[in-house]
Amino acid sequence: MSADTPTAEQVDWVERLDQLHLLTPLRVLAIVLVAAIVSRLLRVVVRRLLDRALTVPGLVSRADTHRVEARQQALAVALRSALVGVVWAIAVVTAVGELGLNIGAFVATATVVGGAVAFGAQQLMRDLIAGFFVLAEDQYGVGDEVDLGLAAGTVERISLRSVRVRDGLGGVWYVPHGGVSRVGNLSKSPMAVLDLEVARSSSLAALEDEATRLCSALSTDPEAADALVGEARSVGLVDIADDRLVYRLMVPTRPGAHTAVQRVWRTLALDAFADGRLRAP
């Protein structure tokens, strides 16, 4: 007799459980226990995989650490919910089969209902999938200055479905991830664009000298000095119109501080126009 062939004692034991109507409940209980154990293991595995995939070595900023932890938590919740949902769906179908119900009818009904729900929630699924990749790729996060096409401003809150942005006028915009076709993150490589618009007849040499003087004044200004992380770089003339010249400089700043630097720059330029060092168009 082979080792896989059940003995008479084993067969009697199983038949006895069946006679007491305990075999089916025990099978259902085993299915539930297995599903619970697999769900628990998936939660641990997902958390560890995301810790390894998203942890960036060398983080010293508390804000950066908090940002990574927020991304990990959001992605972990999404992945765990999806995987655990699949596990329990399989467990329910298997348990229904053990109870002697018609699995085919059950699966067919669930398929029709799921198809109808999926068809009606196409935009929602699109937003969730897009939001997953936004978080996974760290396209933008809380505190970033972004231009989403539909709205531009500071990110105040981000979820798996949408992002809340506050613009320069104080307005709050709720933008679904699925509706964003392009993303401009000004906090990834922070740079302030500094323009000078002067009369067409202005001397280019004099304009360059005044731009250098304004850059020196900018670096010593109390409000702008803390926001600067490098020296200004001259781009040169970027536009020549009928009545004006546009001279541009760029200076690296701390993330989100470019607007403060531009505000100080405009004040300094206004003083230069008032003193006659620059001629207005």
C-alpha positions in Angstrom: 0.0 0.0 0.0 1.4 3.4 -1.0 2.0 6.1 1.5 -0.7 8.3 -0.2 -3.5 5.8 0.1 -5.7 6.6 3.2 -6.0 3.9 5.8 -9.4 2.6 7.0 -9.0 4.5 10.2 -8.5 7.8 8.4 -11.5 7.1 6.1 -13.7 6.3 9.1 -12.6 9.5 10.8 -13.5 11.6 7.8 -16.9 9.8 7.4 -17.6 10.3 11.1 -17.1 14.1 10.7 -19.3 14.1 7.6 -22.0 12.2 9.5 -21.9 14.8 12.3 -22.1 17.6 9.6 -18.8 19.0 10.8 -16.7 18.4 7.7 -18.0 21.3 5.7 -17.8 23.8 8.5 -14.2 22.7 9.2 -13.3 23.2 5.6 -14.9 26.7 5.5 -13.0 27.5 8.7 -9.8 26.3 7.2 -10.4 28.5 4.1 -11.0 31.5 6.4 -7.9 30.8 8.4 -5.7 30.4 5.3 -7.1 33.6 3.9 -6.4 35.5 7.1 -2.8 34.2 7.3 -2.1 35.0 3.7 -3.6 38.5 4.2 -1.4 39.1 7.2 1.7 37.9 5.3 0.9 40.1 2.3 0.7 43.2 4.6 4.2 42.5 6.0 5.7 41.7 2.6 4.2 44.8 1.0 5.5 47.0 3.7 9.0 45.6 3.6 9.2 45.7 -0.2 8.1 49.4 -0.2 10.6 50.2 2.5 13.4 48.9 0.3 12.1 50.3 -2.9 11.3 53.9 -1.7 13.9 54.5 1.0 16.4 57.0 -0.2 19.8 56.8 1.5 21.3 60.0 2.9 18.1 61.8 3.9 18.9 64.3 6.6 15.9 66.6 6.4 12.9 65.8 8.6 10.6 67.1 5.8 12.2 64.7 3.3 11.9 61.8 5.7 8.2 62.6 6.4 7.5 62.9 2.7 9.0 59.4 2.0 7.0 57.9 4.9 3.8 59.5 3.6 4.4 58.0 0.2 5.1 54.6 1.7 2.0 54.7 3.7 -0.3 55.7 0.8 1.2 53.1 -1.5 1.1 50.4 1.1 -2.6 51.0 1.8 -3.4 50.8 -1.9 -1.4 47.7 -2.6 -2.6 45.9 0.6 -6.2 46.7 -0.2 -6.0 45.4 -3.7 -4.1 42.2 -2.8 -6.2 41.4 0.3 -9.3 42.0 -1.7 -8.2 39.4 -4.3 -7.4 36.9 -1.5 -10.7 37.2 0.2 -12.6 37.1 -3.1 -11.0 33.7 -3.8 -11.7 32.6 -0.3 -15.4 33.6 -0.6 -15.8 31.7 -3.9 -14.1 28.6 -2.5 -16.2 28.7 0.7 -19.4 29.0 -1.4 -18.4 26.0 -3.3 -17.9 24.0 -0.1 -21.4 24.9 1.0 -22.8 23.3 -2.1 -24.1 26.4 -3.8 -23.8 26.9 -7.5 -20.5 28.6 -8.0 -21.1 29.2 -11.7 -24.2 31.3 -11.0 -22.4 33.2 -8.2 -19.4 34.0 -10.4 -21.6 35.0 -13.4 -23.6 37.4 -11.2 -20.4 38.9 -9.6 -18.9 39.3 -13.1 -21.9 41.2 -14.4 -22.1 43.4 -11.3 -18.4 44.0 -11.3 -18.4 44.9 -15.0 -21.3 47.4 -14.5 -19.5 49.0 -11.5 -16.2 49.1 -13.5 -17.9 50.7 -16.5 -19.5 53.4 -14.3 -16.3 54.0 -12.3 -13.9 54.4 -15.3 -12.8 57.9 -14.3 -12.4 56.9 -10.7 -10.1 53.9 -11.6 -8.2 56.2 -14.0 -7.6 58.7 -11.1 -6.5 55.9 -8.7 -4.1 54.3 -11.1 -2.6 57.7 -12.1 -2.3 58.7 -8.4 -0.5 55.4 -7.7 2.2 56.3 -10.2 2.3 59.9 -9.0 3.2 58.7 -5.5 5.5 55.9 -6.7 7.5 58.2 -9.0 7.4 61.1 -6.5 6.3 63.5 -9.2 5.1 66.0 -6.5 4.3 66.1 -2.8 3.0 68.3 0.0 4.8 71.7 -0.1 5.9 71.5 -3.7 5.3 74.4 -6.1 3.6 72.8 -9.1 2.0 73.7 -12.4 -0.5 71.0 -13.3 -2.0 72.8 -16.3 -5.4 72.9 -14.7 -4.1 74.6 -11.7 -0.8 76.0 -10.3 0.3 76.7 -6.8 1.4 75.0 -3.6 0.4 71.4 -2.9 -1.4 71.2 0.4 -2.7 67.6 0.4 -2.3 64.6 -1.9 -4.2 61.4 -1.9 -4.4 58.4 -4.2 -7.3 60.0 -6.1 -6.6 63.8 -6.2 -4.3 66.6 -5.2 -5.3 69.9 -3.4 -3.4 73.0 -4.7 -3.6 76.5 -3.3 -2.8 79.2 -5.9 -1.2 82.6 -5.5 -4.6 84.3 -4.9 -5.5 81.9 -2.1 -7.9 79.8 -4.1 -8.0 76.1 -3.5 -8.1 73.7 -6.4 -8.9 70.0 -6.3 -7.4 68.3 -9.3 -8.0 64.5 -10.0 -4.7 62.8 -11.0 -6.4 61.3 -14.0 -7.0 64.8 -15.5 -3.3 65.9 -15.3 -1.6 65.5 -18.6 1.6 67.3 -17.7 3.4 68.3 -14.4 5.8 71.1 -13.8 7.4 70.8 -10.4 9.3 74.0 -9.5 10.6 72.6 -6.3 12.5 69.7 -7.9 15.1 72.1 -9.4 14.3 75.4 -7.8 15.3 78.4 -9.9 14.1 82.0 -9.9 13.7 83.7 -13.2 14.6 87.4 -13.0 13.6 89.6 -15.9 14.4 93.2 -16.7 12.2 95.0 -19.3 13.8 98.2 -20.5 13.5 100.7 -23.4 14.6 99.5 -26.8 17.1 102.3 -27.0 18.9 101.1 -23.9 22.6 100.3 -24.1 23.3 96.6 -23.7 26.6 97.2 -21.9 24.9 99.5 -19.4 22.1 97.0 -19.0 24.5 94.3 -18.1 26.3 96.5 -15.6 23.1 97.4 -13.9 22.0 93.8 -13.8 25.3 92.9 -12.1 24.7 95.7 -9.5 21.1 94.5 -8.9 22.4 90.9 -8.4 24.8 92.2 -5.7 22.0 94.1 -4.0 19.8 91.0 -4.2 22.4 88.8 -2.5 22.7 91.2 0.4 19.0 91.8 0.9 17.8 90.2 4.2 14.7 88.7 2.7 16.3 87.2 -0.4 19.7 86.2 1.1 18.2 83.2 3.1 16.4 82.0 0.0 19.4 82.0 -2.3 21.6 78.9 -2.7 23.9 80.1 -5.5 24.9 83.0 -7.7 22.8 84.5 -10.4 23.6 83.4 -14.0 23.0 85.8 -16.9 20.9 84.4 -19.8 21.1 87.6 -21.8 18.5 89.1 -24.1 15.5 86.7 -24.5 13.2 89.1 -26.4 13.4 92.2 -28.6 10.1 94.0 -29.1 9.2 97.2 -30.9 9.5 99.2 -27.6 11.5 97.1 -25.2 14.3 94.7 -24.5 13.9 91.8 -22.1 17.1 90.8 -20.3 17.0 87.6 -18.2 18.9 86.2 -15.3 18.4 83.0 -13.3 19.4 82.3 -9.7 19.1 79.0 -7.8 16.9 79.2 -4.7 15.6 77.0 -1.9 12.5 75.0 -2.9 9.4 77.2 -2.9 11.4 80.4 -2.3 11.6 81.6 -5.9 8.5 83.9 -5.5 10.1 85.7 -2.5 13.3 86.3 -4.6 11.3 87.6 -7.5 9.4 90.0 -5.3 12.7 91.5 -3.9 14.1 91.6 -7.5 11.1 93.6 -8.7 11.5 96.1 -5.8 15.2 96.6 -6.6 14.4 97.0 -10.3 11.7 99.6 -9.4 14.3 101.6 -7.5 16.6 101.5 -10.5 13.9 102.8 -12.8 13.1 105.6 -10.2 16.8 106.6 -10.0 17.1 106.7 -13.8 19.7 103.9 -14.0 17.2 102.0 -16.1 14.9 103.4 -18.7 11.3 102.1 -18.8 9.8 101.1 -22.2 
